[in-house]
């Protein structure tokens, strides 16, 4: 049972405190401009006719030809969004089917996601540390609620933190949220499923070890870095390289730059989250007591101040799309590769299932022998190859030409194979 869950019909409180039921017919909603899209879904701003034209966000998911797993994930996402009742989590007003599409009606968050806000206006990260503290504190409150109710979010990142002038900060996207109480967990109340987005994924998740809500704390620390510098660590690397660097290198940390100086309390908070041993990471409840979050107390109008200076969400999303199209036109030789990468990332937002054959091929493409051998050991630890497999075996089966050798550094596009931008600002 969720603490503080709604009772009775799906309703929303009006400013005067009255309860209003949202209709469950597509005809009762006027669909306006899209504010996000993915491979199998689109999110649109809409007006609810029976409720005086109230503005909402409607996520429309095409369920035709979806796998049983996809349907189950969508069902769990809707169930979670309806059951949660916390000001820092994006809930659902109602859901229904229309033909082969699933409609989810949600609050409209006019600011969009922190990821898209940075992409359009703050490419090097947010400039005001107090604002970052406020956004992170509100996000952490939402995580605390999820954890207290036995759920792990498993995909905490800037792209899933939504902003609004009036509603503040909400954590979204519960497509891979997992319960620690269901039948898939082991007897210690931990998960083993490999899901999430690579750059934000905790080491224990990558290694497919038992994990719990402490995995979200690692992702939260990576998100804090993302908000500070504009991107996640290792964001220019392909997924396999992200795995290797996360597991073999020291945890990332926050450093001063020529443009930015960060406080010791901010650096300390991030370091507290990014401890490889999950047992040594704090709970969300304890982390909220960190001195860094004291500076967030006076920032209740921070979101409003930031968003009031910017164009509308629709205008910002259009600008982002135009810039991406221009970038693609300038790099035609990478067009197919980038398109495939973006499609893979969109799928990965809900569940990142690596392709075993692709990982083996990547091992064969590493130009550096030591890195290739390290990656082969990593595949062995994940039971993808057995101990008798040799690097030469993979290179024989997946051997590249000289022109195909993998570049494990930044490809110059500013985009990552592991974190290619998703054209979405509202929960997807």
C-alpha positions as CSV (number, residue, x, y, z in Angstrom):
1,X,0.0,0.0,0.0
2,X,1.4,3.4,-1.0
3,X,1.5,5.9,1.9
4,X,-0.8,8.8,1.1
5,X,-2.2,7.2,-2.0
6,X,-5.4,8.6,-3.6
7,X,-8.7,7.0,-2.7
8,X,-11.8,6.8,-4.9
9,X,-11.9,7.9,-8.5
10,X,-8.9,9.5,-10.3
11,X,-9.2,13.1,-9.4
12,X,-7.3,16.4,-9.3
13,X,-7.6,19.2,-6.8
14,X,-8.6,22.5,-8.1
15,X,-7.2,25.7,-6.7
16,X,-10.3,26.0,-4.5
17,X,-9.9,22.5,-3.2
18,X,-12.7,20.9,-5.1
19,X,-12.2,17.4,-6.6
20,X,-12.7,17.0,-10.3
21,X,-12.8,13.8,-12.3
22,X,-10.9,13.7,-15.6
23,X,-12.8,12.2,-18.5
24,X,-11.6,8.9,-20.0
25,X,-12.6,9.6,-23.7
26,X,-10.3,10.9,-26.3
27,X,-13.0,13.1,-27.7
28,X,-12.9,15.2,-24.5
29,X,-9.4,16.4,-25.2
30,X,-8.2,18.9,-27.8
31,X,-4.7,17.9,-28.7
32,X,-2.3,20.8,-29.3
33,X,1.4,20.9,-30.3
34,X,3.7,18.0,-29.5
35,X,6.1,18.6,-26.6
36,X,7.9,15.3,-26.9
37,X,8.2,12.2,-29.1
38,X,9.8,8.8,-29.1
39,X,9.9,5.7,-31.2
40,X,6.5,4.5,-30.1
41,X,4.9,7.4,-28.2
42,X,4.2,11.1,-28.4
43,X,3.4,13.6,-25.7
44,X,1.2,16.6,-26.6
45,X,-0.1,19.6,-24.8
46,X,-3.9,19.3,-24.6
47,X,-7.0,21.0,-23.3
48,X,-9.6,19.1,-21.3
49,X,-13.0,20.3,-22.6
50,X,-15.2,19.2,-19.7
51,X,-12.9,21.0,-17.2
52,X,-13.0,24.4,-18.8
53,X,-10.1,23.8,-21.2
54,X,-7.6,23.0,-18.4
55,X,-4.2,22.5,-19.9
56,X,-2.8,19.0,-19.5
57,X,-0.1,16.7,-21.0
58,X,-1.3,13.6,-22.8
59,X,1.1,10.8,-23.5
60,X,-0.2,8.6,-26.4
61,X,1.5,5.2,-26.7
62,X,1.0,3.1,-29.8
63,X,0.5,-0.4,-28.4
64,X,0.2,-2.2,-31.7
65,X,2.7,-4.9,-32.3
66,X,4.2,-4.3,-28.8
67,X,5.8,-7.3,-27.0
68,X,4.2,-8.7,-23.8
69,X,7.1,-7.1,-21.9
70,X,6.3,-3.7,-23.4
71,X,2.7,-4.0,-22.5
72,X,3.6,-5.0,-18.9
73,X,6.0,-2.1,-18.5
74,X,3.3,0.4,-19.8
75,X,0.8,-1.2,-17.4
76,X,3.2,-0.9,-14.4
77,X,4.0,2.7,-15.4
78,X,0.4,3.7,-15.4
79,X,-0.3,1.9,-12.1
80,X,2.6,3.7,-10.4
81,X,1.6,7.1,-11.7
82,X,-1.9,6.6,-10.5
83,X,-0.9,5.3,-7.0
84,X,1.8,7.9,-6.2
85,X,0.8,11.0,-4.3
86,X,3.7,13.3,-3.8
87,X,4.3,16.9,-5.0
88,X,7.7,16.0,-6.4
89,X,6.6,13.0,-8.5
90,X,4.6,13.3,-11.8
91,X,1.3,11.5,-11.3
92,X,-1.4,10.6,-13.8
93,X,-4.9,12.1,-13.7
94,X,-6.3,9.1,-15.6
95,X,-5.5,6.6,-18.4
96,X,-7.6,4.8,-21.0
97,X,-7.3,3.1,-24.4
98,X,-8.4,4.6,-27.7
99,X,-8.1,2.0,-30.5
100,X,-4.6,0.6,-30.3
101,X,-3.3,3.5,-28.3
102,X,-2.9,4.0,-24.6
103,X,-3.6,7.5,-23.4
104,X,-2.1,8.8,-20.1
105,X,-3.3,12.2,-19.0
106,X,-0.9,14.1,-16.7
107,X,-0.2,17.5,-15.3
108,X,1.4,19.8,-17.9
109,X,4.9,20.9,-16.8
110,X,5.5,24.1,-18.8
111,X,9.3,24.2,-18.2
112,X,10.0,20.7,-19.7
113,X,12.9,18.7,-18.5
114,X,16.2,19.9,-17.1
115,X,18.0,18.1,-19.9
116,X,16.2,20.1,-22.6
117,X,16.4,23.3,-20.6
118,X,20.2,22.9,-20.6
119,X,20.3,21.9,-24.2
120,X,18.5,25.0,-25.3
121,X,19.8,27.6,-22.8
122,X,22.5,26.3,-20.5
123,X,24.8,24.0,-22.5
124,X,27.5,24.2,-19.8
125,X,25.1,23.5,-17.0
126,X,23.0,25.7,-14.8
127,X,24.9,28.8,-13.5
128,X,23.2,29.3,-10.1
129,X,24.3,26.6,-7.6
130,X,21.4,27.6,-5.3
131,X,19.0,26.8,-8.1
132,X,20.7,23.4,-8.6
133,X,20.5,22.7,-4.9
134,X,16.7,23.5,-5.0
135,X,16.1,21.2,-8.0
136,X,18.1,18.4,-6.5
137,X,16.5,18.7,-3.1
138,X,13.0,18.5,-4.6
139,X,14.0,15.5,-6.7
140,X,15.5,13.8,-3.6
141,X,12.2,14.3,-1.7
142,X,10.4,12.4,-4.5
143,X,13.0,9.7,-4.3
144,X,12.6,9.5,-0.6
145,X,8.9,8.9,-1.0
146,X,9.5,6.1,-3.6
147,X,12.1,4.4,-1.4
148,X,9.9,4.5,1.7
149,X,7.2,2.8,-0.4
150,X,9.6,0.1,-1.5
151,X,10.2,1.3,-5.0
152,X,13.4,2.0,-7.0
153,X,13.2,4.5,-9.8
154,X,16.2,3.1,-11.8
155,X,16.4,6.0,-14.3
156,X,17.2,9.2,-12.4
157,X,18.7,11.8,-14.7
158,X,18.1,15.4,-15.8
159,X,15.9,14.2,-18.7
160,X,13.4,12.9,-16.2
161,X,13.3,16.0,-13.9
162,X,10.5,18.3,-15.0
163,X,10.0,21.9,-14.1
164,X,7.0,24.3,-14.0
165,X,6.6,27.8,-12.8
166,X,3.7,26.9,-10.4
167,X,4.2,23.2,-9.7
168,X,7.9,23.4,-9.2
169,X,10.0,20.2,-9.6
170,X,8.7,16.7,-10.4
171,X,10.6,13.5,-11.1
172,X,9.0,11.6,-14.0
173,X,9.2,8.4,-16.1
174,X,8.3,5.4,-14.1
175,X,8.6,2.9,-17.0
176,X,11.3,0.9,-15.2
177,X,10.4,1.7,-11.6
178,X,10.7,-1.6,-9.6
179,X,9.2,-2.8,-6.4
180,X,11.3,-4.4,-3.8
181,X,8.3,-6.4,-2.7
182,X,7.5,-8.3,-5.9
183,X,8.3,-11.9,-6.9
184,X,11.3,-11.1,-9.0
185,X,13.5,-10.0,-6.1
186,X,15.7,-12.3,-4.0
187,X,15.1,-13.0,-0.4
188,X,17.1,-10.0,0.7
189,X,14.8,-7.6,-1.0
190,X,17.1,-6.7,-3.9
191,X,17.0,-6.6,-7.7
192,X,19.4,-8.0,-10.3
193,X,17.9,-6.8,-13.6
194,X,20.1,-4.7,-15.9
195,X,18.0,-1.6,-16.6
196,X,18.6,2.1,-16.8
197,X,20.7,4.4,-18.9
198,X,24.4,3.6,-19.0
199,X,26.0,6.9,-17.9
200,X,23.8,7.1,-14.8
201,X,23.8,3.4,-14.0
202,X,25.3,2.3,-10.7
203,X,28.3,-0.1,-10.7
204,X,26.4,-2.8,-9.0
205,X,23.6,-2.6,-11.6
206,X,26.2,-2.9,-14.4
207,X,27.7,-6.0,-12.8
208,X,24.2,-7.5,-12.3
209,X,24.8,-7.9,-8.6
210,X,22.0,-7.6,-6.1
211,X,21.0,-3.9,-5.8
212,X,18.4,-1.8,-4.0
213,X,17.4,1.8,-3.6
214,X,21.1,2.8,-3.2
215,X,21.4,2.4,-7.0
216,X,19.2,5.5,-7.3
217,X,21.5,7.5,-5.0
218,X,24.4,6.8,-7.4
219,X,22.3,8.0,-10.4
220,X,21.3,11.0,-8.3
221,X,25.0,11.9,-7.9
222,X,25.6,11.6,-11.6
223,X,22.5,13.8,-12.2
224,X,24.0,16.4,-9.9
225,X,27.2,16.5,-12.0
226,X,25.0,16.7,-15.1
227,X,23.2,19.8,-13.8
228,X,26.5,21.4,-12.8
229,X,28.5,20.9,-16.1
230,X,25.8,20.3,-18.7
231,X,26.4,16.6,-19.4
232,X,26.9,13.3,-17.6
233,X,30.4,11.9,-17.2
234,X,31.6,9.7,-20.1
235,X,28.7,11.0,-22.2
236,X,30.9,11.0,-25.3
237,X,31.6,7.3,-25.1
238,X,29.6,4.3,-26.4
239,X,27.8,2.2,-23.9
240,X,30.4,-0.5,-23.6
241,X,33.1,2.1,-22.9
242,X,30.9,3.7,-20.3
243,X,30.6,0.3,-18.5
244,X,34.4,-0.2,-18.5
245,X,35.2,3.3,-17.3
246,X,32.6,3.3,-14.6
247,X,33.7,-0.1,-13.2
248,X,37.5,0.3,-13.6
249,X,38.0,4.0,-12.9
250,X,37.6,6.0,-9.7
251,X,34.1,7.6,-9.3
252,X,33.7,10.8,-11.2
253,X,33.9,14.0,-9.1
254,X,33.1,17.7,-9.5
255,X,36.0,20.0,-10.2
256,X,36.3,23.8,-10.6
257,X,36.7,25.1,-14.1
258,X,37.8,28.5,-15.6
259,X,34.1,29.5,-15.9
260,X,32.7,27.9,-12.7
261,X,33.8,27.6,-9.1
262,X,31.8,25.1,-7.0
263,X,31.4,25.1,-3.3
264,X,33.0,22.4,-1.1
265,X,29.5,21.4,0.1
266,X,28.4,20.7,-3.4
267,X,31.5,18.6,-4.2
268,X,31.1,16.7,-0.9
269,X,27.4,15.9,-1.6
270,X,28.3,14.4,-4.9
271,X,31.2,12.4,-3.5
272,X,28.9,11.0,-0.9
273,X,26.6,9.7,-3.6
274,X,29.3,8.3,-5.8
275,X,30.8,5.7,-3.6
276,X,31.2,2.4,-5.3
277,X,30.2,0.4,-2.3
278,X,26.4,0.8,-2.1
279,X,26.3,0.0,1.6
280,X,28.3,3.2,2.2
281,X,26.0,5.5,0.3
282,X,23.4,7.4,2.3
283,X,19.7,6.9,2.1
284,X,17.6,9.6,0.5
285,X,16.4,10.6,3.9
286,X,19.9,11.0,5.3
287,X,21.2,12.7,2.2
288,X,18.5,15.4,2.5
289,X,20.3,16.5,5.7
290,X,23.5,17.3,3.9
291,X,24.7,20.9,4.4
292,X,24.5,21.5,0.6
293,X,20.7,21.5,0.7
294,X,20.5,24.3,3.2
295,X,21.1,26.8,0.5
296,X,17.9,25.6,-1.2
297,X,15.6,27.0,1.5
298,X,15.2,30.4,-0.1
299,X,14.8,29.2,-3.6
300,X,11.1,28.5,-3.7
301,X,10.7,30.9,-6.6
302,X,13.9,29.7,-8.4
303,X,12.1,27.8,-11.1
304,X,9.7,30.6,-11.9
305,X,12.7,33.1,-12.2
306,X,14.5,30.8,-14.6
307,X,11.6,29.9,-16.8
308,X,10.1,33.4,-17.0
309,X,13.2,34.5,-18.9
310,X,12.9,31.8,-21.6
311,X,10.7,31.1,-24.6
312,X,7.8,28.7,-24.3
313,X,8.4,25.0,-24.1
314,X,7.1,24.5,-27.7
315,X,9.4,27.1,-29.0
316,X,12.4,25.7,-27.2
317,X,11.7,22.2,-28.4
318,X,11.4,23.4,-32.0
319,X,14.7,25.2,-31.7
320,X,16.4,22.0,-30.4
321,X,14.9,20.0,-33.3
322,X,16.1,22.5,-35.9
323,X,19.6,22.5,-34.4
324,X,19.7,18.7,-34.4
325,X,18.6,18.7,-38.0
326,X,21.3,21.2,-38.9
327,X,23.9,19.1,-37.2
328,X,22.8,16.0,-39.1
329,X,23.0,17.9,-42.4
330,X,26.6,18.9,-41.6
331,X,27.6,15.2,-40.9
332,X,25.8,13.2,-43.6
333,X,28.3,10.3,-43.3
334,X,27.2,9.7,-39.7
335,X,23.4,10.1,-40.4
336,X,22.5,6.4,-40.3
337,X,24.7,5.7,-37.4
338,X,23.3,8.6,-35.4
339,X,19.7,7.7,-36.3
340,X,20.3,4.1,-35.0
341,X,21.9,5.5,-31.9
342,X,19.0,7.8,-31.1
343,X,16.5,5.0,-31.6
344,X,18.5,2.7,-29.3
345,X,18.6,5.5,-26.7
346,X,14.9,6.0,-26.8
347,X,14.4,2.4,-26.1
348,X,17.0,2.6,-23.4
349,X,15.1,5.3,-21.5
350,X,12.6,2.7,-20.4
351,X,14.9,-0.4,-20.4
352,X,18.4,-0.6,-21.7
353,X,18.9,-4.1,-23.0
354,X,22.3,-4.4,-24.5
355,X,22.8,-6.5,-27.6
356,X,25.1,-9.3,-26.8
357,X,26.3,-9.7,-30.4
358,X,27.0,-6.0,-30.6
359,X,29.0,-6.1,-27.4
360,X,31.2,-8.9,-28.7
361,X,31.7,-7.0,-31.9
362,X,32.7,-3.9,-29.9
363,X,35.4,-6.0,-28.2
364,X,36.8,-6.9,-31.6
365,X,36.9,-3.2,-32.6
366,X,39.0,-1.9,-29.8
367,X,42.3,-0.8,-31.3
368,X,44.1,-0.9,-28.0
369,X,45.0,-4.5,-27.0
370,X,44.9,-3.8,-23.3
371,X,41.5,-2.1,-23.5
372,X,40.2,-5.0,-25.6
373,X,41.4,-7.6,-23.1
374,X,39.8,-5.6,-20.3
375,X,36.5,-5.5,-22.1
376,X,36.7,-9.2,-22.8
377,X,37.1,-9.8,-19.1
378,X,34.1,-7.6,-18.5
379,X,32.0,-9.7,-20.9
380,X,33.2,-12.8,-19.0
381,X,32.0,-11.4,-15.7
382,X,28.6,-10.8,-17.2
383,X,28.5,-14.4,-18.5
384,X,28.4,-13.2,-22.1
385,X,31.5,-15.2,-23.1
386,X,33.1,-18.2,-21.4
387,X,36.7,-18.4,-20.0
388,X,37.9,-20.2,-23.1
389,X,37.0,-17.3,-25.4
390,X,40.0,-15.5,-26.8
391,X,40.1,-12.0,-28.3
392,X,41.3,-13.4,-31.5
393,X,38.2,-15.5,-31.7
394,X,36.0,-12.4,-31.6
395,X,38.2,-10.6,-34.1
396,X,38.0,-13.5,-36.5
397,X,34.2,-13.5,-36.3
398,X,33.7,-9.7,-36.1
399,X,37.0,-8.5,-37.7
400,X,37.0,-4.9,-38.8
401,X,38.7,-3.3,-41.6
402,X,41.1,-0.5,-40.9
403,X,38.4,2.1,-41.6
404,X,36.0,0.4,-39.1
405,X,38.1,0.4,-36.0
406,X,36.2,1.9,-33.1
407,X,37.0,5.4,-31.9
408,X,36.5,5.2,-28.2
409,X,36.8,9.0,-27.8
410,X,34.4,11.8,-28.6
411,X,33.3,11.6,-32.2
412,X,33.2,15.4,-32.4
413,X,29.4,15.6,-32.6
414,X,28.9,16.4,-29.0
415,X,26.6,13.5,-28.8
416,X,27.0,10.2,-27.1
417,X,26.3,6.7,-28.4
418,X,25.1,6.0,-24.8
419,X,23.2,9.1,-24.3
420,X,22.0,10.4,-27.6
421,X,19.4,13.1,-27.0
422,X,15.8,12.0,-26.8
423,X,13.3,14.4,-28.4
424,X,11.1,14.5,-25.3
425,X,10.5,17.0,-22.6
426,X,7.5,15.5,-20.8
427,X,7.6,12.1,-19.2
428,X,8.1,9.3,-21.7
